[in-house]
Amino acid sequence: MSEVRSRRVESTPEEVAYELRAAEGSIWTGTRLIVGVATFAYASLAFAYFYLRSSNNEDLWRPGGITAPTEIGAAIAALIAASAVLVAFGLRRLRAGQTTDWLIAGWLVVLAGLIGIGLQIYELTRLPFFPGSSGYASCFVGWACLNIGGMFAATYWLETVLARAIRLRKNIDSAERSAGGATPSALLFRANVESCAYFWGYLGLVSVSFWVLFYIV
């Protein structure tokens, strides 16, 4: 009787492969859903920015040409853009089997993300305007909060991936040397890394775009 039960619960190779593909697909889909939710938040901010700027009621959109600290803003945007590039580089090295290079790149990005969060918080304490003093001020404070949230989410995600990489490094090495012999844990790990890199690229694009709006235009 026990042998019959064990055969019933034992998964066939086809079922295992199906479950693995489903797990990889869920990671892919979940990442795109997260990006979609974030896009709604950023799109709301962009709508408020362009609407208030175009209406400019009583010339209160940007009185006196006020601008947030330019040097700090440029440093934050540069950190996020460089982090997105470094994550992409690390992913490329991981695909080539160079896990050490990917780990180094990943931890550098985590450090850059923490510095970026600190700079963004510091910038909020150095603003030459009050949050509700103008349309520009209100939009900028909203953007700064979104930027902190985005950097925190991306940095935390990458840190968890790196922590898991330390535990799975042997499996990752063997999987990257021979894709045909990759273990399920290594395949799922790679899907997670690729999704994290995708989110960092999205964050870099959004951050640079809003940096242009708030500091250049």
Buried (B, 14 or more C-beta within 10 A) or exposed (E): EEEEEEEEEEEEEEEEEEEBEEBBEEBBEEBBEBBEEBEEBBEEBBEBBEEBBEEEEEEBBBBEEBBBBEEBBEBBBBBBBBBBBBBBBBBBBBBEBBBEBBBBBBBBBBEBBBBBBEBBEEBBEEBEBEEEBBBBBBBBBBBBEBBBEBBBBBBEBBBEBBEBBEEBBEBBBBBBEEEEEBBBBBBBBBBBBBBBBBBBBBBBEBBBEBBEBBBEE
